[in-house]
Amino acid sequence: MNGPNDASPFAPGNGGPSSLFLRWLRRWWKLLVPVLVLLLVIPVVLYWDVFTCGGPNSGVRLADGQCVGVTDGSYVYHEEYTDVQADIARENARVAEEADGHVVRIALLGTLTFGDVSPMDPVRMVRSLEGAYTAQMRANHSPHFGDQSPGIQLYLANMGGQQEQWEPVVSDLVAMAEDGTNPLVAVIGMGVSIDSTRDVAARLDAHGIPMVSSAVTADGLAQPETPGLMRAAPSNTEYVRALRAYLDGLEEPARASLVYDDNEPDLFVETLREAYEDQLGVYISGPPQEYMGTTVGDPPKAGLFDTVVRNVCVSETDTVLFAGRAPDLGEFLASLAHRPCTDQPFRVLFAAIGLTAMDDEEVMGYLAEGDITLVYASATDPRWTTGDPSADRPPHYLPFVNAFHEYVGDDEADALNNGYALINHDAFAVAASAVRMTNEMDLEGAPPTSAEVSAQLMLLNSAYRVRAGGGFLSYSDEYGGEAVGRYVPVVELPLDGDLPRPRPHVIGGADGL
């Protein structure tokens, strides 16, 4: 039996329930508070990485100071992406609610956040998202890439500023591919030619997930050397073939020096140098000039090219074949503009997805000051937008431009200069076309799997060529993962006229077959 000193608030003789409860609470609160604090703090500590990046249902978590993971667009990785991610999230929600039949997912995988140094930047990445979103809208609202069913959602997968967090993010994608109701069926993007991209491709291919890279240009980073990986962009070899046609057409034979980055292995730089040597060796007359440049994303050092430029002057060449990263190119042009041999004009050859130098006043100033012509082999030419019907351009480029302005609403003159909107649009277009080809298969009422979509990619030829912005694209075992039919224009900066150069290089021949 309880005694008169019983601590229960409802013991006899302790007064009414409320006053008795208060007495009991005063006695035990010192023990209760620490317990309540622990109950609140422990989940926050355990899931701090999740709560920091949008909450437990965002698909994103904190790693090395950046929010990585996979989102349907609702978690915004960078303030520059606010508008386009809202558009993507809205279309994904509409597809889930209104799509007639099955819904599948395509993920854009890349570096969507940035550390102190990164191989990408917000400007190129926002254009990448806009281009992919444009293709998503065309795929879901028009027959341009085949049937409008199944509906396609676009997910955004971030591996971090230098792809350090690729393993957990790829694991998320693999789990999405195993969803029998709303499967992930393809991955696009993968825009940096570094070793981890090869590792990502190997892991995804092991799980039967097909990939269409947007800006990966290093030779060897496509089928058959890298199984499961297709390209939307030209390879470095195709870029240099375009430059070979340019040099072959000059009235005076070029005398070229090769300038290359000899830093730690960088697949883009390494294979670009090899392509120069293989394709343009006949034009190389000066001794090769090596420099220790950037690793992926490191800022170039001041004075990096002073010795190289002096050697180029003494070699009496008039052309430089540059194999390095874009930040190094800017530093090289600055040094070349102040070279000792100021009476000798120079042309500098380079390969890039787009013409970022056009929008860089400092770089354009170096070209003018130093009598330098920067010759790009590129995936785009800003003069393709001309209304002149005689312009030699891809047959479906203007419909791409019109769709971009309709869905993105960006009518800035330089919106398409860096090429990333076009190349990501085309990567999504290839994947979406393969998705829609599965409609001719008997899937027994189920959505297509990633393996079934993968099986269609090498059939994207002949009657099933992709009407991409950069060309009539096709794929086959003969060319592996190369985008046959893609235009590879050569553009001189400062621009050499209002029309694109005639007879551009086209991968696999002019007809793209």
C-alpha positions as CSV (number, residue, x, y, z in Angstrom):
1,M,0.0,0.0,0.0
2,N,1.3,3.5,-0.8
3,G,2.3,5.7,2.1
4,P,1.5,9.4,2.8
5,N,4.8,10.4,1.1
6,D,3.9,8.7,-2.2
7,A,5.3,10.7,-5.2
8,S,2.4,9.9,-7.4
9,P,0.4,13.1,-8.3
10,F,-2.8,11.2,-7.7
11,A,-2.0,9.7,-4.3
12,P,-4.6,10.3,-1.6
13,G,-4.3,13.6,0.3
14,N,-2.2,15.3,-2.5
15,G,-4.9,17.7,-3.6
16,G,-6.5,18.2,-7.0
17,P,-5.1,16.6,-10.2
18,S,-3.6,19.8,-11.7
19,S,-1.8,20.9,-8.5
20,L,-0.6,17.4,-7.8
21,F,0.8,17.1,-11.3
22,L,2.7,20.3,-11.0
23,R,4.2,19.1,-7.7
24,W,5.3,15.9,-9.4
25,L,6.7,17.7,-12.4
26,R,8.8,20.0,-10.2
27,R,10.2,17.0,-8.5
28,W,11.2,15.1,-11.7
29,W,11.9,17.8,-14.3
30,K,15.7,17.7,-13.8
31,L,15.6,14.1,-15.0
32,L,13.0,14.7,-17.7
33,V,14.7,17.6,-19.5
34,P,18.0,15.8,-20.4
35,V,16.0,12.9,-21.7
36,L,13.8,15.2,-23.9
37,V,16.9,17.0,-25.1
38,L,18.5,13.8,-26.1
39,L,15.4,12.7,-27.9
40,L,15.5,15.9,-30.0
41,V,19.3,16.2,-30.5
42,I,20.1,12.6,-31.5
43,P,18.0,12.5,-34.6
44,V,19.4,15.9,-35.7
45,V,23.0,14.7,-35.2
46,L,22.4,11.4,-37.0
47,Y,20.6,13.1,-39.9
48,W,22.3,16.5,-40.0
49,D,23.5,15.8,-43.5
50,V,19.9,15.2,-44.7
51,F,18.3,18.1,-42.8
52,T,20.9,20.5,-44.1
53,C,20.1,19.7,-47.7
54,G,16.3,19.9,-47.8
55,G,15.0,17.2,-45.5
56,P,14.6,13.4,-45.4
57,N,12.5,13.2,-48.5
58,S,14.6,15.5,-50.7
59,G,16.9,12.8,-52.0
60,V,19.9,15.0,-51.2
61,R,22.4,15.1,-48.3
62,L,25.5,17.0,-47.2
63,A,28.9,15.6,-48.1
64,D,32.2,17.5,-47.9
65,G,30.3,20.8,-47.7
66,Q,28.1,20.2,-50.7
67,C,24.6,18.9,-51.2
68,V,24.8,15.7,-53.3
69,G,22.2,13.2,-54.4
70,V,19.3,12.9,-56.7
71,T,16.3,15.3,-56.9
72,D,13.2,15.7,-59.0
73,G,14.0,19.4,-59.2
74,S,12.4,20.4,-55.9
75,Y,15.7,20.8,-54.1
76,V,17.6,23.6,-55.8
77,Y,21.3,22.9,-55.9
78,H,22.4,26.5,-56.8
79,E,20.6,29.8,-56.9
80,E,21.3,30.1,-60.6
81,Y,19.1,27.1,-61.2
82,T,16.1,28.4,-59.4
83,D,13.9,29.1,-62.4
84,V,14.8,26.1,-64.5
85,Q,14.6,23.6,-61.6
86,A,11.1,25.0,-60.8
87,D,10.2,24.3,-64.4
88,I,11.6,20.8,-64.3
89,A,9.8,20.0,-61.0
90,R,6.5,21.3,-62.4
91,E,6.8,19.1,-65.5
92,N,7.7,16.1,-63.5
93,A,4.6,16.6,-61.3
94,R,2.4,17.1,-64.4
95,V,3.8,13.9,-65.9
96,A,3.1,11.9,-62.7
97,E,-0.5,13.2,-62.5
98,E,-1.5,13.3,-66.1
99,A,0.6,10.9,-68.2
100,D,-1.5,8.3,-70.0
101,G,0.2,5.1,-69.1
102,H,3.6,4.5,-67.6
103,V,6.1,7.0,-66.4
104,V,9.9,6.6,-66.7
105,R,12.8,8.6,-65.5
106,I,16.0,10.0,-67.1
107,A,18.7,11.4,-64.8
108,L,21.1,14.2,-65.7
109,L,24.2,13.3,-63.8
110,G,27.0,15.8,-63.3
111,T,28.7,18.4,-61.1
112,L,25.9,20.7,-60.1
113,T,27.6,22.3,-57.1
114,F,31.1,23.7,-56.9
115,G,34.0,23.7,-54.4
116,D,36.9,26.1,-54.4
117,V,37.9,24.7,-57.7
118,S,35.7,22.8,-60.1
119,P,35.8,21.7,-63.8
120,M,32.4,23.2,-64.4
121,D,30.7,26.5,-63.5
122,P,27.2,27.7,-62.8
123,V,26.8,29.4,-66.3
124,R,27.5,26.2,-68.2
125,M,25.5,24.1,-65.8
126,V,22.4,26.3,-65.9
127,R,22.5,26.1,-69.7
128,S,22.9,22.3,-69.4
129,L,19.7,22.1,-67.3
130,E,17.8,24.4,-69.7
131,G,18.8,22.3,-72.7
132,A,17.8,19.0,-71.1
133,Y,14.5,20.6,-69.9
134,T,13.8,21.8,-73.5
135,A,14.2,18.3,-74.8
136,Q,12.0,16.9,-72.0
137,M,9.2,19.3,-73.0
138,R,9.6,18.4,-76.6
139,A,9.5,14.7,-75.8
140,N,6.4,15.0,-73.6
141,H,4.4,17.6,-75.7
142,S,5.3,16.8,-79.3
143,P,6.1,13.7,-81.5
144,H,9.5,15.1,-82.4
145,F,11.3,12.2,-80.7
146,G,8.7,9.6,-81.2
147,D,5.5,8.7,-79.4
148,Q,4.5,10.9,-76.4
149,S,4.2,7.9,-74.2
150,P,5.5,6.8,-71.8
151,G,5.8,10.2,-70.0
152,I,9.4,11.1,-69.1
153,Q,10.5,12.7,-65.9
154,L,13.9,14.5,-65.6
155,Y,15.9,14.0,-62.4
156,L,19.0,15.8,-61.4
157,A,21.9,13.9,-59.9
158,N,24.8,15.8,-58.3
159,M,28.2,14.2,-57.7
160,G,29.9,17.3,-56.2
161,G,32.3,19.8,-57.6
162,Q,34.9,17.3,-58.7
163,Q,32.7,14.2,-58.8
164,E,34.2,13.1,-55.4
165,Q,30.8,11.8,-54.2
166,W,30.0,9.7,-57.3
167,E,29.7,6.3,-55.5
168,P,26.7,7.0,-53.2
169,V,24.9,9.0,-56.0
170,V,25.4,6.2,-58.5
171,S,24.0,3.8,-55.9
172,D,20.9,6.0,-55.7
173,L,20.5,5.8,-59.4
174,V,20.9,2.0,-59.4
175,A,18.1,1.7,-56.8
176,M,15.9,4.0,-59.0
177,A,16.5,1.7,-62.0
178,E,15.1,-1.3,-59.9
179,D,11.8,0.5,-59.3
180,G,9.3,-1.6,-61.3
181,T,6.6,1.1,-61.4
182,N,8.6,4.3,-62.2
183,P,12.0,3.1,-63.3
184,L,15.1,5.1,-64.2
185,V,15.9,4.0,-67.7
186,A,18.9,6.2,-68.8
187,V,21.5,8.6,-67.6
188,I,22.7,11.7,-69.5
189,G,25.2,14.4,-68.7
190,M,28.5,13.1,-67.3
191,G,30.2,16.2,-68.7
192,V,33.8,15.9,-67.5
193,S,36.5,13.8,-69.2
194,I,38.3,12.5,-66.0
195,D,39.0,9.1,-64.6
196,S,36.0,9.1,-62.3
197,T,33.7,9.3,-65.3
198,R,35.0,6.0,-66.5
199,D,34.4,4.5,-63.0
200,V,30.8,5.9,-63.0
201,A,30.2,4.4,-66.5
202,A,31.5,1.0,-65.4
203,R,29.2,0.9,-62.3
204,L,26.1,2.0,-64.3
205,D,26.8,-0.4,-67.1
206,A,27.2,-3.3,-64.6
207,H,23.6,-2.7,-63.7
208,G,22.4,-2.4,-67.3
209,I,21.8,1.4,-67.2
210,P,22.6,3.1,-70.5
211,M,24.3,6.5,-70.7
212,V,24.5,9.3,-73.2
213,S,27.2,11.7,-72.2
214,S,26.8,15.4,-73.1
215,A,30.2,17.0,-73.0
216,V,32.6,14.0,-72.5
217,T,34.9,14.3,-75.5
218,A,38.0,12.3,-74.5
219,D,38.7,9.4,-76.9
220,G,38.1,6.1,-75.2
221,L,35.2,7.4,-73.1
222,A,32.5,5.7,-75.3
223,Q,31.6,2.3,-76.6
224,P,33.3,-0.1,-77.2
225,E,36.2,1.0,-74.9
226,T,33.7,2.2,-72.3
227,P,30.7,-0.2,-72.5
228,G,27.3,1.3,-72.1
229,L,28.4,4.9,-72.8
230,M,27.3,6.8,-75.9
231,R,28.2,10.3,-76.9
232,A,26.2,13.3,-77.9
233,A,29.3,15.5,-78.4
234,P,32.1,15.0,-80.9
235,S,35.2,13.1,-79.7
236,N,38.6,14.9,-79.6
237,T,39.6,12.9,-82.8
238,E,36.5,14.3,-84.6
239,Y,37.3,17.8,-83.4
240,V,40.8,17.5,-84.8
241,R,39.5,16.0,-88.1
242,A,37.5,19.2,-88.5
243,L,40.6,21.3,-87.8
244,R,42.6,19.2,-90.3
245,A,40.1,20.2,-93.0
246,Y,40.4,23.8,-91.9
247,L,44.3,23.8,-92.2
248,D,44.2,21.9,-95.5
249,G,42.1,24.7,-96.9
250,L,44.5,27.5,-96.1
251,E,46.2,29.3,-98.9
252,E,49.6,29.2,-97.1
253,P,50.6,25.9,-95.3
254,A,50.6,26.4,-91.6
255,R,53.7,26.0,-89.5
256,A,52.6,24.7,-86.1
257,S,53.9,24.3,-82.6
258,L,52.2,21.8,-80.2
259,V,51.7,23.3,-76.7
260,Y,50.4,20.8,-74.1
261,D,49.7,20.3,-70.4
262,D,52.1,17.7,-68.9
263,N,50.4,17.6,-65.5
264,E,48.8,14.6,-63.9
265,P,46.7,12.5,-66.2
266,D,43.7,14.3,-67.7
267,L,41.8,12.3,-70.2
268,F,40.7,15.3,-72.2
269,V,44.2,16.8,-72.5
270,E,45.9,13.5,-73.1
271,T,43.7,12.4,-75.9
272,L,43.5,15.9,-77.5
273,R,47.3,15.9,-77.7
274,E,47.3,12.5,-79.2
275,A,44.8,13.5,-81.8
276,Y,46.9,16.6,-82.8
277,E,49.9,14.4,-83.2
278,D,48.0,11.7,-85.2
279,Q,45.9,14.0,-87.4
280,L,48.0,17.2,-87.7
281,G,51.6,15.9,-87.4
282,V,52.4,17.0,-91.0
283,Y,51.9,20.6,-89.9
284,I,54.0,20.4,-86.7
285,S,57.4,22.0,-87.4
286,G,58.5,23.5,-84.1
287,P,59.6,21.5,-81.0
288,P,56.7,20.6,-78.7
289,Q,56.2,22.9,-75.7
290,E,55.0,21.4,-72.4
291,Y,53.8,23.2,-69.4
292,M,52.6,22.2,-65.9
293,G,49.1,23.5,-66.0
294,T,45.9,23.0,-64.1
295,T,44.6,19.9,-62.6
296,V,40.8,19.8,-63.2
297,G,39.6,23.1,-62.1
298,D,42.8,24.5,-60.4
299,P,43.5,28.2,-61.3
300,P,46.4,28.8,-63.7
301,K,49.6,30.3,-62.3
302,A,50.6,33.8,-63.4
303,G,53.5,33.8,-65.8
304,L,52.9,30.1,-66.6
305,F,53.5,30.6,-70.3
306,D,56.3,33.2,-70.5
307,T,59.0,30.6,-71.5
308,V,56.7,28.7,-73.8
309,V,55.7,31.9,-75.7
310,R,59.4,32.9,-76.2
311,N,60.2,29.4,-77.6
312,V,57.2,29.6,-79.9
313,C,58.4,33.0,-81.2
314,V,61.9,31.6,-81.9
315,S,60.6,28.5,-83.6
316,E,59.2,30.8,-86.4
317,T,55.8,29.1,-86.4
318,D,52.5,30.8,-87.0
319,T,50.1,28.3,-85.5
320,V,49.7,26.8,-82.0
321,L,47.9,23.5,-81.4
322,F,46.8,23.9,-77.8
323,A,46.1,20.9,-75.6
324,G,45.1,22.1,-72.2
325,R,42.1,23.1,-70.1
326,A,40.1,26.2,-71.0
327,P,41.4,28.3,-68.0
328,D,45.0,27.6,-69.2
329,L,44.0,28.7,-72.7
330,G,43.0,32.2,-71.4
331,E,46.3,32.5,-69.6
332,F,48.2,31.4,-72.7
333,L,46.4,34.0,-74.9
334,A,47.3,36.7,-72.4
335,S,51.0,35.7,-72.6
336,L,50.9,35.4,-76.4
337,A,49.3,38.9,-76.7
338,H,52.5,40.3,-75.2
339,R,55.0,38.1,-77.0
340,P,58.4,39.3,-78.1
341,C,57.6,38.6,-81.8
342,T,54.8,41.1,-82.1
343,D,55.2,41.5,-85.9
344,Q,54.1,37.8,-86.4
345,P,50.4,37.1,-86.4
346,F,49.3,33.9,-84.8
347,R,46.4,31.5,-84.9
348,V,45.6,29.2,-82.0
349,L,43.7,26.0,-82.5
350,F,41.5,24.5,-79.8
351,A,38.6,22.1,-79.3
352,A,35.5,23.0,-77.1
353,I,31.8,22.3,-76.8
354,G,31.0,26.0,-77.3
355,L,32.5,29.4,-77.8
356,T,32.8,30.8,-74.2
357,A,35.5,33.2,-75.3
358,M,32.9,35.2,-77.3
359,D,31.4,36.3,-74.0
360,D,34.7,37.0,-72.3
361,E,35.8,40.6,-72.9
362,E,39.2,40.0,-71.5
363,V,40.0,37.2,-73.8
364,M,38.6,39.0,-76.8
365,G,40.8,41.9,-75.9
366,Y,43.9,39.6,-76.0
367,L,42.9,38.5,-79.5
368,A,42.6,42.1,-80.7
369,E,45.7,43.4,-79.0
370,G,47.9,40.5,-80.0
371,D,46.7,40.0,-83.6
372,I,45.6,36.5,-82.7
373,T,43.0,34.3,-84.3
374,L,41.4,31.7,-82.0
375,V,40.2,28.8,-84.1
376,Y,37.7,26.5,-82.4
377,A,36.5,23.1,-83.5
378,S,33.2,23.2,-81.7
379,A,29.8,21.6,-81.3
380,T,28.0,24.8,-82.2
381,D,28.3,27.9,-84.3
382,P,26.4,31.1,-83.2
383,R,25.9,32.0,-86.9
384,W,23.6,28.9,-87.3
385,T,20.8,31.2,-86.0
386,T,21.0,33.3,-89.2
387,G,17.8,33.5,-91.3
388,D,19.8,33.1,-94.5
389,P,18.5,29.8,-96.1
390,S,21.9,29.2,-97.7
391,A,23.6,28.7,-94.3
392,D,25.2,25.3,-93.9
393,R,23.9,24.2,-90.6
394,P,22.2,21.1,-89.0
395,P,18.7,20.6,-90.5
396,H,16.9,20.7,-87.1
397,Y,18.9,23.4,-85.4
398,L,16.4,26.2,-85.8
399,P,13.5,24.1,-84.4
400,F,15.7,23.5,-81.3
401,V,16.3,27.2,-80.9
402,N,12.6,28.0,-81.2
403,A,11.8,25.3,-78.6
404,F,14.5,26.6,-76.3
405,H,13.0,30.1,-76.4
406,E,9.5,28.8,-76.0
407,Y,10.1,26.7,-73.0
408,V,13.0,28.5,-71.3
409,G,12.0,32.0,-72.3
410,D,15.6,33.2,-72.5
411,D,16.1,35.4,-75.6
412,E,19.5,36.7,-74.7
413,A,21.8,36.8,-77.7
414,D,24.5,34.8,-76.0
415,A,22.3,32.1,-74.4
416,L,23.5,29.4,-76.7
417,N,27.1,30.4,-77.3
418,N,28.7,28.0,-74.8
419,G,27.0,25.0,-76.5
420,Y,25.9,23.3,-73.3
421,A,22.2,23.9,-73.9
422,L,22.4,22.3,-77.3
423,I,24.6,19.3,-76.3
424,N,22.4,18.4,-73.3
425,H,19.3,18.8,-75.3
426,D,20.7,16.3,-77.8
427,A,21.8,13.9,-75.1
428,F,18.3,13.8,-73.7
429,A,16.8,13.5,-77.2
430,V,18.9,10.4,-77.9
431,A,17.8,8.7,-74.6
432,A,14.2,9.7,-75.1
433,S,14.2,8.4,-78.7
434,A,15.4,5.0,-77.4
435,V,12.7,5.0,-74.7
436,R,9.9,5.6,-77.2
437,M,11.3,2.8,-79.5
438,T,10.4,0.3,-76.8
439,N,6.7,0.9,-77.6
440,E,7.2,-1.5,-80.5
441,M,8.1,-4.3,-78.0
442,D,5.7,-6.5,-76.1
443,L,6.4,-5.4,-72.6
444,E,3.3,-7.2,-71.1
445,G,1.9,-4.1,-69.6
446,A,5.0,-3.0,-67.8
447,P,7.1,0.1,-68.3
448,P,10.4,-0.4,-70.2
449,T,13.5,-1.3,-68.1
450,S,16.9,0.3,-68.5
451,A,18.2,-2.8,-70.2
452,E,15.4,-2.7,-72.7
453,V,16.1,1.0,-73.5
454,S,19.8,0.2,-73.7
455,A,19.1,-2.5,-76.4
456,Q,17.5,0.2,-78.6
457,L,20.4,2.6,-78.7
458,M,22.4,0.8,-81.4
459,L,19.2,0.7,-83.5
460,L,19.0,4.5,-83.6
461,N,19.9,4.7,-87.3
462,S,18.4,4.6,-90.7
463,A,14.6,5.1,-90.1
464,Y,15.2,5.9,-86.5
465,R,17.8,8.6,-86.7
466,V,17.4,11.3,-84.0
467,R,16.4,14.7,-85.1
468,A,18.8,16.5,-82.7
469,G,19.7,20.1,-82.8
470,G,23.3,19.4,-83.8
471,G,22.5,17.0,-86.6
472,F,20.6,13.9,-87.7
473,L,22.3,11.6,-85.1
474,S,22.6,7.8,-85.5
475,Y,24.5,5.0,-83.7
476,S,25.6,1.6,-84.8
477,D,28.2,-1.1,-84.0
478,E,30.4,0.2,-86.8
479,Y,30.9,3.6,-85.1
480,G,30.3,2.5,-81.5
481,G,29.2,5.3,-79.2
482,E,30.1,8.1,-81.6
483,A,27.3,10.4,-82.7
484,V,27.3,9.9,-86.5
485,G,25.7,12.8,-88.3
486,R,26.8,15.5,-85.8
487,Y,28.1,18.7,-87.3
488,V,31.5,19.8,-86.1
489,P,31.9,23.4,-87.3
490,V,35.2,25.4,-87.2
491,V,34.8,28.9,-86.0
492,E,37.3,31.7,-86.0
493,L,37.3,34.4,-83.4
494,P,37.0,37.2,-84.0
495,L,34.1,36.0,-86.2
496,D,35.0,35.8,-89.9
497,G,31.7,36.9,-91.4
498,D,27.9,36.6,-90.8
499,L,27.5,33.1,-92.2
500,P,28.9,29.8,-90.9
501,R,31.8,28.3,-92.8
502,P,30.5,26.1,-95.7
503,R,31.0,22.4,-95.8
504,P,31.6,21.7,-92.1
505,H,32.9,18.4,-90.9
506,V,30.1,15.9,-90.2
507,I,30.9,12.7,-88.2
508,G,30.6,9.7,-90.5
509,G,30.0,11.7,-93.6
510,A,27.6,14.4,-94.8
511,D,24.5,12.1,-94.8
512,G,25.1,10.8,-91.3
513,L,24.3,7.2,-92.3
